[in-house]
Amino acid sequence: MIEITRAAAYKSFTSSEEFRKKFGKRMFGQAKICYEFGPFQIDTRERQLLRDGKVVALRPKVFDTLLVLVQNSGHILTKDDMMKRVWSDTAVEEGNVSRTISSLRSALGERRDEHRYIETIPWRGYRFVATVKELRSEDLGKAINSVAVLPFVNVDANPTTEYLADGITEGLIANLAQLTNLRVISRNSVFRYKGREVDAQSVGRELNVEALLLGRVAEPGEFLSISVELVDTSDDRHIWGAQYVRSPKELFVTCETIARNVREKLRLDTLTSEAPRTGLRHTLNHEAHVCYLKGRYHFNKLTLEGVQKAIEYLKQAIEKDPTYALAYAALGDCHNYLGQRDEAKNAVVKALELNDNLGEAHATLGFFRFLYEWDFDGAEDEFKRALALSPSYAEAHHWYAIYLANLARHEEAEQQARQAVALDPLSLLMMMTPAMNSFLARHYDCAIEQLRAVLDMDPNFVAARSVLGNVLVQKGLHEQALTEYHTVLELIKGAPPVEVSVKALIAQVHAKSDRRSDAVSLLEEVIAAGTASQYSIAAVYSALGDRDAAFEWLNKAYEQRDLQMVSLKVDPSLDGVRQDARLAELVNRVGLPSL
């Protein structure tokens, strides 16, 4: 009875004028035809000849001649036929056909006497003799290894439906991201397209993906109507599309169904043994799930007000279902954002107690153990577990890269950093990851190039300007470094603790550029403020050449468990004390691998 009702609702809605207005727009192009013979393939839409996947350069009339021959494979075409078909709009001599055939044979690697592909019929014309296979769009599928799920469109512009549309998007990302052989773009990058008209090829280039999954959601009455389309970004080709009419209570099941269909159409059916793990249906309580979706919706605004609102909804979700592990993990993200360390750890530990297969929670715990507990082996175990469970989780790659860079494992860090960028290519933070590793590896020119690319995207990104200043200091470009730091001060007006940290960096520049009195004066101001980290004060004393004072403050940083102590092994700002035996001893006390 439920299926009959659903079918009736679907038929009524899809035949309505409302449906035609909301879902009637056909976005992508016509069928594509290719021909294959031997190692060659002809792409008629792109007008290309490929050999083993590589383009063979042909002049336009040579390509047209090949296409005419192939389309009439096995039949004799006279020179007059070919002149009419290939040069119908141009007056040419008969000798043009012979010369074009000669060029074509050369491109195919065929000698005149071979006849592997083109047979000359004396006094008559030519015949294509190789076996030709015609392929249409439905036959051209190749395994697609990267996809972006763009934010589903809420066609009603109904606030009630908005969080459901976002929830479907995130659910599909979560389902598809479990496949180790499929690169799925992070929500951080895809949600930049929310509310925008998109061109598949442009988005494909920007995100470096082979396919897009697009969707539209409407809520006619008690049902959700979900329209889905999978598109090849190379040519706007429609790979697959479907309509689903479901109850909002069936969101989890619907996301699983759509994800399964997408996997099949992406030619990922060879990975059936790698079916999504159980546990994605994190709650059977519909009201709890709705609260969770609202919480994620508000958190993703990344504003103080939004995060506080998210905490309210996530706590409601947990009240409605105390076993809701995903809600605890999201709550941990909120507390992390607000710098509430204890609450964050309690939430993520609870999430893992309830469901030890949450990759996101393992990644957060790994970074927590790295920064706050200095449990480096334990942190790496968590990162590896996170990536095994959620291989497309960009933040896990980002955090693991930072961890590896601080342990001087720079080649491994570079691999993880590139993965983070590939999975979240529009995230400024992810784009900074390779630069952080380059800086700590002392590849300063590379770091500058990478940071400039970030600042081209957003000139006001404070973190990138701060790190760029640090790199310029190590290059001896002190005035340029000061320019970056003063720009940062302008951008962060009204944030006194951060201003003090930047002044500590400026004091280092003065110390390195022989302006000792300016450095000492500014350092005194920094210390008097009482908010600067002991580690940053030690770095200034290192630049001043006062080793005893530097280690006095480093020991204070150790006692206070200053987060920056994890950088002791590789931080260029401590090169002034790098050869002092006390640094090696301190590295050992922190628990970092020995120098």
Backbone torsions as a table, in degrees:
resi	resn	phi	psi	omega
1	MET	NA	-38.7	179.3
2	ILE	-61.9	-43.9	-178.6
3	GLU	-65.2	-37.7	178.3
4	ILE	-63.4	-45.4	178.6
5	THR	-61.6	-43.1	-179.7
6	ARG	-63.5	-43.2	-179.3
7	ALA	-63.5	-40.1	178.7
8	ALA	-64.0	-44.4	178.8
9	ALA	-61.7	-40.9	-179.8
10	TYR	-63.1	-48.2	-178.6
11	LYS	-61.5	-43.3	180.0
12	SER	-62.3	-46.1	-175.6
13	PHE	-70.3	-44.8	-174.9
14	THR	-71.3	-18.0	178.2
15	SER	-94.1	-0.6	-174.3
16	SER	-85.5	159.9	174.5
17	GLU	-62.5	-34.3	178.6
18	GLU	-59.5	-43.1	180.0
19	PHE	-64.0	-44.3	-177.8
20	ARG	-61.3	-36.2	178.7
21	LYS	-69.5	-38.8	-172.8
22	LYS	-84.5	-37.1	-171.9
23	PHE	-123.2	3.4	-172.1
24	GLY	-77.4	-13.7	-177.1
25	LYS	-72.2	118.8	177.2
26	ARG	-88.7	125.2	-169.2
27	MET	-92.4	-27.4	-166.9
28	PHE	-131.1	168.9	-156.9
29	GLY	-82.4	-169.7	-171.7
30	GLN	-76.8	170.9	179.5
31	ALA	-63.5	153.3	-178.3
32	LYS	-115.2	135.4	-179.0
33	ILE	-118.1	135.5	175.0
34	CYS	-129.4	157.5	174.7
35	TYR	-124.1	138.7	178.0
36	GLU	-119.9	137.9	171.3
37	PHE	-152.0	132.0	-176.1
38	GLY	52.2	-133.1	179.5
39	PRO	-86.7	7.0	-172.5
40	PHE	-103.2	153.0	172.4
41	GLN	-139.7	134.5	176.6
42	ILE	-105.2	122.9	175.7
43	ASP	-99.7	105.6	-173.5
44	THR	-70.2	-32.4	-179.0
45	ARG	-71.6	-44.7	-179.2
46	GLU	-84.7	-6.8	-178.1
47	ARG	52.4	57.2	-179.6
48	GLN	-132.3	145.3	169.1
49	LEU	-106.9	129.2	179.5
50	LEU	-120.1	140.9	173.1
51	ARG	-118.2	116.6	-176.3
52	ASP	51.9	38.4	176.5
53	GLY	86.9	-6.9	-179.3
54	LYS	-104.6	139.3	-175.7
55	VAL	-69.3	133.6	172.7
56	VAL	-102.3	119.7	-176.2
57	ALA	-69.7	125.4	176.7
58	LEU	-132.5	140.6	171.5
59	ARG	-67.9	153.4	-174.8
60	PRO	-52.3	-45.2	-177.9
61	LYS	-71.4	-29.0	175.6
62	VAL	-67.2	-41.9	177.2
63	PHE	-62.8	-44.0	-179.7
64	ASP	-61.1	-39.9	178.9
65	THR	-63.0	-45.4	177.7
66	LEU	-59.2	-44.9	-176.8
67	LEU	-63.2	-41.6	178.6
68	VAL	-62.8	-43.6	179.5
69	LEU	-63.3	-45.2	-177.1
70	VAL	-66.3	-41.0	-179.4
71	GLN	-67.9	-16.4	177.1
72	ASN	-117.8	32.8	-177.9
73	SER	-52.3	132.8	179.0
74	GLY	89.5	-9.0	-178.6
75	HIS	-113.7	147.3	178.7
76	ILE	-80.9	130.6	173.5
77	LEU	-113.3	124.4	178.3
78	THR	-74.1	163.3	177.7
79	LYS	-62.4	-34.1	178.5
80	ASP	-66.3	-41.3	176.5
81	ASP	-57.5	-46.5	-175.7
82	MET	-67.9	-37.8	178.5
83	MET	-64.3	-37.6	179.7
84	LYS	-69.2	-36.6	-175.8
85	ARG	-82.3	-37.4	-175.1
86	VAL	-94.6	-35.8	-176.6
87	TRP	-116.9	37.4	-175.2
88	SER	-61.5	-25.3	-176.1
89	ASP	-104.2	9.9	-175.0
90	THR	-139.6	140.4	175.2
91	ALA	-86.4	115.3	-177.4
92	VAL	-134.5	165.0	176.3
93	GLU	-87.5	159.4	-179.6
94	GLU	-62.0	-28.1	-179.4
95	GLY	-63.7	-21.3	178.2
96	ASN	-61.3	-36.0	-178.9
97	VAL	-64.8	-46.6	-179.8
98	SER	-61.0	-43.6	-179.4
99	ARG	-66.2	-38.6	179.7
100	THR	-66.9	-41.7	177.9
101	ILE	-61.5	-40.3	178.6
102	SER	-61.6	-43.0	177.9
103	SER	-63.9	-38.7	-178.9
104	LEU	-66.8	-44.2	177.9
105	ARG	-59.2	-40.3	179.5
106	SER	-62.6	-42.7	-179.7
107	ALA	-64.9	-32.9	-179.8
108	LEU	-83.7	-5.3	-179.8
109	GLY	75.9	28.5	-175.9
110	GLU	-111.3	132.3	172.6
111	ARG	-79.2	159.9	-175.2
112	ARG	-59.6	-32.4	-175.3
113	ASP	-93.7	7.2	-174.4
114	GLU	-86.7	-46.9	-179.1
115	HIS	61.3	32.4	175.0
116	ARG	-69.5	-33.6	-176.6
117	TYR	-121.4	-49.1	-173.9
118	ILE	-118.8	123.5	177.3
119	GLU	-103.6	132.1	175.0
120	THR	-90.0	125.8	178.5
121	ILE	-102.9	106.9	-173.7
122	PRO	-51.8	136.4	177.6
123	TRP	64.6	2.3	-177.5
124	ARG	-122.4	-58.9	-177.1
125	GLY	167.8	-133.7	-173.0
126	TYR	-140.4	156.3	178.0
127	ARG	-141.0	134.5	176.1
128	PHE	-86.0	120.5	-169.9
129	VAL	-107.8	-11.5	179.7
130	ALA	-72.6	152.6	176.7
131	THR	-69.3	127.9	-176.6
132	VAL	-115.0	134.5	176.2
133	LYS	-116.2	126.1	178.2
134	GLU	-91.1	131.7	179.7
135	LEU	-122.0	131.7	174.7
136	ARG	-106.6	178.3	-174.5
137	SER	-49.4	-43.1	-175.0
138	GLU	-69.6	-16.4	-179.9
139	ASP	-97.6	-6.9	-168.9
140	LEU	-92.5	6.7	-174.9
141	GLY	-60.6	137.0	172.0
142	LYS	-125.7	158.9	178.3
143	ALA	-64.1	119.9	178.9
144	ILE	-94.9	126.9	-171.0
145	ASN	-104.1	0.6	-179.8
146	SER	-148.6	140.2	-176.9
147	VAL	-149.0	150.0	172.7
148	ALA	-123.3	129.3	175.4
149	VAL	-95.5	104.7	-178.9
150	LEU	-76.1	153.1	-177.8
151	PRO	-54.8	126.6	178.9
152	PHE	-65.1	140.7	-175.8
153	VAL	-85.6	128.8	174.1
154	ASN	-87.6	94.0	-170.5
155	VAL	-70.5	-19.4	178.5
156	ASP	-82.6	-12.9	-171.9
157	ALA	53.4	34.0	-178.1
158	ASN	-93.9	120.4	-179.3
159	PRO	-55.2	-31.9	-179.8
160	THR	-66.3	-33.7	-178.2
161	THR	-84.0	-18.9	-173.2
162	GLU	-59.1	-47.9	-177.7
163	TYR	-70.0	-25.4	175.9
164	LEU	-69.9	-41.6	177.7
165	ALA	-61.1	-45.1	177.9
166	ASP	-65.1	-36.8	-179.9
167	GLY	-65.3	-38.2	176.9
168	ILE	-64.4	-43.5	178.7
169	THR	-57.8	-50.4	-178.1
170	GLU	-66.8	-35.1	178.4
171	GLY	-64.0	-40.5	178.8
172	LEU	-68.5	-40.4	176.5
173	ILE	-59.4	-45.2	-178.7
174	ALA	-63.2	-41.6	179.9
175	ASN	-65.7	-48.5	-175.6
176	LEU	-72.3	-29.5	-175.5
177	ALA	-69.2	-10.7	179.4
178	GLN	-76.2	-15.6	-176.7
179	LEU	-82.5	121.2	-174.3
180	THR	-68.7	-24.0	-178.5
181	ASN	-95.6	10.1	178.5
182	LEU	-123.8	123.1	176.6
183	ARG	-88.6	119.6	-177.4
184	VAL	-115.0	123.8	-176.5
185	ILE	-68.0	139.2	-178.6
186	SER	-63.0	153.3	177.9
187	ARG	-60.7	-31.6	-177.9
188	ASN	-57.9	-40.0	179.2
189	SER	-79.3	-43.6	-174.8
190	VAL	-68.8	-31.9	-178.0
191	PHE	-73.2	-6.3	171.4
192	ARG	-68.6	-17.6	179.7
193	TYR	-93.5	1.8	-178.0
194	LYS	-61.3	129.0	178.3
195	GLY	80.4	6.5	-177.9
196	ARG	-112.0	144.6	169.3
197	GLU	-71.9	136.9	-175.1
198	VAL	-123.2	149.9	171.1
199	ASP	-109.2	123.3	-171.4
200	ALA	-58.0	-42.3	-177.3
201	GLN	-67.9	-40.2	179.2
202	SER	-65.0	-45.3	179.1
203	VAL	-64.5	-38.5	178.1
204	GLY	-59.1	-41.1	178.3
205	ARG	-68.5	-43.5	-176.9
206	GLU	-64.1	-38.8	-177.2
207	LEU	-98.1	-7.5	-179.1
208	ASN	56.3	53.5	178.1
209	VAL	-125.2	156.7	-178.4
210	GLU	-90.7	-18.8	-177.5
211	ALA	-147.2	152.1	173.5
212	LEU	-119.7	143.4	170.9
213	LEU	-110.8	116.3	-177.3
214	LEU	-111.2	150.6	-179.4
215	GLY	-153.8	156.4	177.5
216	ARG	-135.2	140.6	-175.4
217	VAL	-127.5	132.5	172.8
218	ALA	-131.0	157.5	-177.8
219	GLU	-127.5	76.5	177.8
220	PRO	-80.7	105.4	-179.5
221	GLY	72.0	-132.2	-174.3
222	GLU	-90.0	-0.2	-177.1
223	PHE	-110.7	156.7	167.3
224	LEU	-100.0	134.3	172.4
225	SER	-110.8	120.7	-173.4
226	ILE	-118.7	119.7	176.7
227	SER	-104.1	130.3	-175.5
228	VAL	-128.1	139.5	176.7
229	GLU	-139.9	131.7	176.7
230	LEU	-105.5	128.7	-170.8
231	VAL	-128.2	136.4	173.1
232	ASP	-80.5	121.1	-174.9
233	THR	-76.2	-12.3	-179.4
234	SER	-72.6	-29.1	-175.0
235	ASP	-146.2	15.8	-178.1
236	ASP	63.6	18.8	-176.1
237	ARG	-71.9	130.2	174.3
238	HIS	-72.2	113.9	179.6
239	ILE	-86.5	-41.6	-174.4
240	TRP	-167.3	151.2	174.9
241	GLY	-150.8	157.7	-179.2
242	ALA	-160.2	159.9	174.8
243	GLN	-120.1	138.7	178.1
244	TYR	-129.8	130.9	172.7
245	VAL	-114.3	116.2	-171.9
246	ARG	-140.8	159.6	170.5
247	SER	-75.5	144.4	176.6
248	PRO	-56.3	-24.1	179.8
249	LYS	-71.7	-9.9	-177.0
250	GLU	-103.5	22.1	-174.9
251	LEU	-57.5	-46.3	-178.5
252	PHE	-58.6	-49.6	-178.2
253	VAL	-62.0	-41.0	-178.9
254	THR	-63.0	-44.8	178.8
255	CYS	-61.1	-40.6	178.7
256	GLU	-64.1	-40.7	-179.8
257	THR	-65.3	-47.9	-180.0
258	ILE	-61.8	-44.9	-179.3
259	ALA	-60.4	-40.6	179.1
260	ARG	-63.8	-42.5	178.1
261	ASN	-63.9	-40.1	179.3
262	VAL	-63.5	-43.3	179.6
263	ARG	-58.3	-40.1	179.6
264	GLU	-65.7	-43.1	-177.2
265	LYS	-73.9	-21.7	175.6
266	LEU	-83.1	6.2	-177.8
267	ARG	61.9	36.2	177.1
268	LEU	-98.8	17.5	-178.5
269	ASP	-65.7	-16.6	175.6
270	THR	-70.1	-10.7	-177.1
271	LEU	-103.2	23.4	-176.1
272	THR	-60.1	-27.5	177.2
273	SER	-68.7	-12.5	-178.7
274	GLU	-106.2	39.0	-179.6
275	ALA	-61.0	152.1	-178.9
276	PRO	-53.0	141.2	-179.9
277	ARG	-69.9	155.9	175.5
278	THR	-69.4	158.0	177.6
279	GLY	110.7	-7.8	177.8
280	LEU	-70.3	-30.4	174.0
281	ARG	-79.3	83.7	-168.1
282	HIS	-74.0	-17.5	177.9
283	THR	-151.2	147.6	173.8
284	LEU	-99.4	0.6	-179.0
285	ASN	-92.1	109.8	-176.0
286	HIS	-60.7	-42.3	-179.0
287	GLU	-64.0	-38.3	177.2
288	ALA	-64.0	-41.2	-179.7
289	HIS	-64.2	-40.9	178.0
290	VAL	-62.2	-43.0	177.1
291	CYS	-61.5	-39.8	178.3
292	TYR	-62.1	-46.5	-179.6
293	LEU	-60.6	-40.2	177.7
294	LYS	-65.7	-39.1	178.3
295	GLY	-62.5	-45.9	178.3
296	ARG	-63.7	-38.4	180.0
297	TYR	-59.1	-45.9	-179.0
298	HIS	-74.3	-37.8	178.7
299	PHE	-61.1	-38.4	-175.8
300	ASN	-68.8	-7.1	171.9
301	LYS	-73.8	-20.4	178.5
302	LEU	51.5	43.3	170.9
303	THR	-117.1	158.1	179.3
304	LEU	-57.1	-46.2	179.9
305	GLU	-63.4	-41.2	-179.2
306	GLY	-64.4	-42.7	-179.0
307	VAL	-67.5	-40.2	178.3
308	GLN	-64.4	-39.1	176.3
309	LYS	-64.9	-38.4	179.2
310	ALA	-61.5	-41.8	179.5
311	ILE	-59.3	-41.1	178.8
312	GLU	-59.4	-48.7	-178.1
313	TYR	-67.0	-39.3	-178.7
314	LEU	-67.5	-36.0	175.8
315	LYS	-65.9	-36.1	175.8
316	GLN	-64.8	-39.7	178.6
317	ALA	-61.3	-42.0	-179.4
318	ILE	-69.1	-35.0	176.5
319	GLU	-63.3	-38.7	-178.6
320	LYS	-76.3	-27.9	176.5
321	ASP	-145.7	93.0	-177.3
322	PRO	-64.4	-8.3	178.5
323	THR	-100.9	13.8	-174.1
324	TYR	-80.6	87.5	-174.3
325	ALA	-61.9	-41.2	-177.6
326	LEU	-63.0	-34.1	177.6
327	ALA	-67.0	-39.1	176.3
328	TYR	-63.5	-41.5	179.7
329	ALA	-62.8	-42.9	178.6
330	ALA	-65.9	-36.2	176.9
331	LEU	-63.1	-39.3	176.2
332	GLY	-60.5	-39.7	176.7
333	ASP	-59.9	-42.2	-179.8
334	CYS	-62.3	-47.0	-179.1
335	HIS	-66.6	-34.8	175.1
336	ASN	-61.7	-43.0	-179.3
337	TYR	-61.0	-36.0	-178.4
338	LEU	-88.5	1.7	178.9
339	GLY	73.4	22.9	-179.2
340	GLN	-94.3	85.8	-168.2
341	ARG	-60.5	-50.8	-176.5
342	ASP	-64.2	-44.8	179.7
343	GLU	-62.8	-37.9	179.7
344	ALA	-63.1	-47.0	-178.7
345	LYS	-65.0	-42.8	179.9
346	ASN	-58.1	-40.7	-177.5
347	ALA	-68.5	-45.0	-176.7
348	VAL	-71.4	-35.1	176.2
349	VAL	-64.1	-41.1	178.3
350	LYS	-63.2	-41.3	179.1
351	ALA	-58.2	-43.8	-178.1
352	LEU	-74.1	-28.6	173.9
353	GLU	-63.0	-37.6	-178.1
354	LEU	-80.6	-34.9	-178.3
355	ASN	-151.4	103.1	-176.2
356	ASP	-79.0	4.1	-179.0
357	ASN	-104.6	19.7	177.7
358	LEU	-88.6	103.5	-178.8
359	GLY	-60.7	-39.9	-179.4
360	GLU	-61.6	-40.4	-180.0
361	ALA	-68.3	-37.6	177.3
362	HIS	-64.2	-38.6	179.3
363	ALA	-64.9	-44.3	178.7
364	THR	-62.1	-42.6	179.1
365	LEU	-65.3	-37.1	177.7
366	GLY	-60.9	-44.8	-179.5
367	PHE	-68.8	-34.3	176.8
368	PHE	-62.6	-46.5	-179.7
369	ARG	-65.1	-34.8	178.7
370	PHE	-66.4	-51.6	-173.5
371	LEU	-78.5	-44.2	-169.1
372	TYR	-99.1	-31.2	-175.3
373	GLU	-105.8	-11.9	-178.1
374	TRP	54.1	34.7	175.9
375	ASP	-96.9	83.9	-169.5
376	PHE	-71.8	-38.3	176.8
377	ASP	-68.0	-43.8	178.8
378	GLY	-62.9	-38.4	179.1
379	ALA	-63.3	-44.3	-179.0
380	GLU	-65.0	-37.7	176.3
381	ASP	-58.3	-42.0	-179.8
382	GLU	-67.0	-41.2	178.9
383	PHE	-61.9	-44.1	-179.2
384	LYS	-65.5	-39.2	177.8
385	ARG	-65.4	-41.5	179.6
386	ALA	-60.1	-44.9	-177.1
387	LEU	-71.9	-29.5	175.0
388	ALA	-67.4	-36.4	-178.4
389	LEU	-83.8	-36.8	-176.0
390	SER	-134.7	74.5	-174.3
391	PRO	-63.6	-19.7	-179.6
392	SER	-101.0	16.1	179.3
393	TYR	-85.4	104.1	-172.3
394	ALA	-60.4	-41.0	-177.9
395	GLU	-60.5	-34.6	179.4
396	ALA	-63.8	-42.9	177.5
397	HIS	-65.0	-40.1	179.7
398	HIS	-62.0	-51.1	-178.4
399	TRP	-65.2	-39.2	179.2
400	TYR	-65.4	-37.4	177.4
401	ALA	-62.3	-43.6	179.0
402	ILE	-63.1	-42.0	176.9
403	TYR	-58.3	-51.5	-177.2
404	LEU	-63.9	-39.1	179.6
405	ALA	-62.6	-39.8	-179.8
406	ASN	-73.0	-17.2	174.6
407	LEU	-96.3	10.9	178.2
408	ALA	66.0	24.2	175.7
409	ARG	-100.3	69.8	-165.2
410	HIS	-73.0	-33.2	178.4
411	GLU	-65.7	-42.8	176.8
412	GLU	-65.2	-39.8	179.1
413	ALA	-61.7	-39.9	179.7
414	GLU	-62.2	-40.6	178.6
415	GLN	-62.6	-45.7	179.7
416	GLN	-66.6	-38.0	-180.0
417	ALA	-63.4	-41.9	179.4
418	ARG	-66.0	-35.7	176.6
419	GLN	-64.1	-41.1	179.3
420	ALA	-60.1	-43.5	179.6
421	VAL	-66.8	-42.1	-179.5
422	ALA	-61.6	-35.5	-177.8
423	LEU	-83.5	-22.2	-177.7
424	ASP	-142.1	64.5	-168.4
425	PRO	-68.7	-14.5	179.7
426	LEU	-102.1	4.0	179.1
427	SER	-85.1	123.1	178.7
428	LEU	-62.1	-39.3	-179.1
429	LEU	-65.3	-43.7	178.4
430	MET	-63.4	-39.7	179.8
431	MET	-64.9	-25.0	178.3
432	MET	-76.9	-18.1	-173.3
433	THR	-58.0	-48.5	178.1
434	PRO	-61.1	-34.2	179.8
435	ALA	-66.5	-38.9	178.0
436	MET	-61.7	-43.1	178.9
437	ASN	-65.7	-42.5	179.6
438	SER	-61.7	-39.7	178.8
439	PHE	-62.4	-48.6	-177.8
440	LEU	-70.0	-23.6	176.6
441	ALA	-86.6	-1.4	179.8
442	ARG	66.9	29.3	171.9
443	HIS	-96.1	72.9	-166.7
444	TYR	-67.3	-41.2	-179.6
445	ASP	-62.2	-40.6	177.9
446	CYS	-63.9	-41.8	179.4
447	ALA	-62.1	-42.2	179.8
448	ILE	-61.5	-45.2	179.6
449	GLU	-60.1	-43.4	-178.9
450	GLN	-67.1	-39.8	-179.6
451	LEU	-70.5	-35.1	176.4
452	ARG	-61.7	-38.0	178.6
453	ALA	-63.6	-39.3	177.7
454	VAL	-64.3	-45.7	-177.2
455	LEU	-70.9	-22.1	172.5
456	ASP	-64.5	-32.4	178.3
457	MET	-75.7	-38.1	-179.0
458	ASP	-151.8	98.6	-178.0
459	PRO	-63.0	-16.4	-177.1
460	ASN	-100.2	14.5	-180.0
461	PHE	-77.1	103.4	-171.1
462	VAL	-60.4	-43.1	-176.3
463	ALA	-59.1	-42.0	-179.2
464	ALA	-66.7	-40.0	179.1
465	ARG	-66.2	-38.4	179.1
466	SER	-63.5	-47.0	-179.6
467	VAL	-66.9	-37.7	176.6
468	LEU	-60.0	-41.0	175.7
469	GLY	-59.1	-42.6	179.2
470	ASN	-60.7	-41.6	-179.4
471	VAL	-65.9	-44.0	-178.6
472	LEU	-63.0	-34.9	176.5
473	VAL	-59.9	-46.4	-178.5
474	GLN	-68.0	-24.9	175.5
475	LYS	-79.9	-6.6	-177.0
476	GLY	80.7	11.6	179.7
477	LEU	-94.3	71.1	-168.8
478	HIS	-66.4	-41.0	-178.4
479	GLU	-66.9	-38.8	177.0
480	GLN	-65.0	-38.2	177.7
481	ALA	-62.5	-43.5	179.1
482	LEU	-60.9	-38.5	178.0
483	THR	-59.2	-43.9	179.9
484	GLU	-64.8	-43.3	-178.2
485	TYR	-66.5	-38.8	179.1
486	HIS	-69.2	-32.5	174.2
487	THR	-63.4	-40.7	178.1
488	VAL	-61.6	-43.0	179.2
489	LEU	-60.0	-37.4	178.1
490	GLU	-66.8	-37.4	-176.0
491	LEU	-74.6	-23.8	-173.7
492	ILE	-111.1	21.1	179.3
493	LYS	-51.9	135.5	179.2
494	GLY	93.3	8.5	177.1
495	ALA	-125.6	77.1	-172.6
496	PRO	-52.7	-44.2	-179.0
497	PRO	-60.8	-38.4	179.5
498	VAL	-70.2	-38.7	178.1
499	GLU	-58.6	-40.1	179.8
500	VAL	-63.4	-40.7	179.1
501	SER	-62.9	-39.6	179.0
502	VAL	-68.3	-37.2	177.9
503	LYS	-63.9	-32.7	175.5
504	ALA	-64.1	-37.6	177.2
505	LEU	-66.8	-39.6	178.2
506	ILE	-65.0	-37.3	177.2
507	ALA	-60.9	-37.2	176.6
508	GLN	-62.2	-40.8	179.0
509	VAL	-62.1	-46.1	178.9
510	HIS	-58.7	-42.1	-178.6
511	ALA	-63.6	-40.1	-177.4
512	LYS	-77.4	-19.3	-178.7
513	SER	-105.8	26.5	173.2
514	ASP	62.5	28.2	172.6
515	ARG	-108.4	64.8	-171.7
516	ARG	-59.3	-43.8	-177.5
517	SER	-63.6	-38.3	177.4
518	ASP	-66.0	-39.3	179.9
519	ALA	-64.1	-45.8	-178.4
520	VAL	-64.9	-41.9	-179.7
521	SER	-62.3	-44.5	-179.1
522	LEU	-70.3	-36.0	177.5
523	LEU	-62.3	-40.6	177.6
524	GLU	-61.2	-39.3	177.7
525	GLU	-64.4	-40.8	179.8
526	VAL	-63.7	-45.8	-179.3
527	ILE	-65.0	-40.3	-178.8
528	ALA	-64.1	-30.6	-179.2
529	ALA	-64.1	-30.8	175.2
530	GLY	76.4	6.9	-178.0
531	THR	-113.5	-9.4	-178.9
532	ALA	-74.9	150.5	177.6
533	SER	-72.4	146.2	178.1
534	GLN	-61.1	-32.2	-179.4
535	TYR	-63.1	-45.2	-178.2
536	SER	-66.4	-32.6	176.3
537	ILE	-67.6	-40.8	177.2
538	ALA	-60.3	-37.7	179.8
539	ALA	-63.8	-36.2	177.4
540	VAL	-66.0	-44.7	178.8
541	TYR	-63.5	-33.9	175.8
542	SER	-62.9	-42.2	178.1
543	ALA	-66.6	-30.9	178.6
544	LEU	-78.1	-10.8	-179.5
545	GLY	83.5	12.3	179.7
546	ASP	-95.7	86.1	-173.6
547	ARG	-64.8	-41.1	-177.8
548	ASP	-61.2	-45.3	178.8
549	ALA	-65.0	-37.7	180.0
550	ALA	-60.2	-44.4	-178.4
551	PHE	-75.7	-26.5	174.0
552	GLU	-60.3	-44.0	-178.6
553	TRP	-77.6	-30.7	175.4
554	LEU	-65.7	-37.1	176.9
555	ASN	-66.6	-36.7	175.0
556	LYS	-64.3	-41.0	178.6
557	ALA	-61.7	-38.7	177.8
558	TYR	-62.6	-46.0	-178.7
559	GLU	-63.2	-35.7	-179.8
560	GLN	-86.0	-0.1	-177.4
561	ARG	53.2	49.1	177.3
562	ASP	-57.1	131.1	-176.8
563	LEU	-58.4	-31.2	-175.6
564	GLN	-72.7	-9.0	-179.7
565	MET	-63.4	-19.9	178.0
566	VAL	-68.3	-12.3	-179.2
567	SER	-95.7	2.8	-175.1
568	LEU	-50.4	-39.8	-171.6
569	LYS	-70.3	-28.1	-169.6
570	VAL	-127.3	-9.5	-172.5
571	ASP	-64.8	117.7	179.4
572	PRO	-62.3	-23.7	-178.1
573	SER	-67.8	-13.4	177.6
574	LEU	-104.0	15.0	-179.2
575	ASP	-63.4	-21.5	178.2
576	GLY	-66.0	-21.0	178.2
577	VAL	-120.1	14.7	-173.2
578	ARG	-60.1	-35.1	-176.3
579	GLN	-87.6	-4.2	-179.1
580	ASP	-75.6	130.7	-178.0
581	ALA	-59.0	-25.1	-179.8
582	ARG	-64.7	-28.7	179.2
583	LEU	-69.4	-44.2	177.7
584	ALA	-59.8	-38.9	179.3
585	GLU	-65.8	-38.8	-179.3
586	LEU	-70.7	-38.5	175.7
587	VAL	-58.3	-41.4	179.4
588	ASN	-65.7	-40.5	179.5
589	ARG	-65.0	-37.6	178.0
590	VAL	-67.4	-27.3	179.4
591	GLY	101.9	5.6	177.4
592	LEU	-71.0	151.0	174.2
593	PRO	-55.3	144.0	-172.1
594	SER	-62.4	154.9	-179.9
595	LEU	-68.1	NA	NA
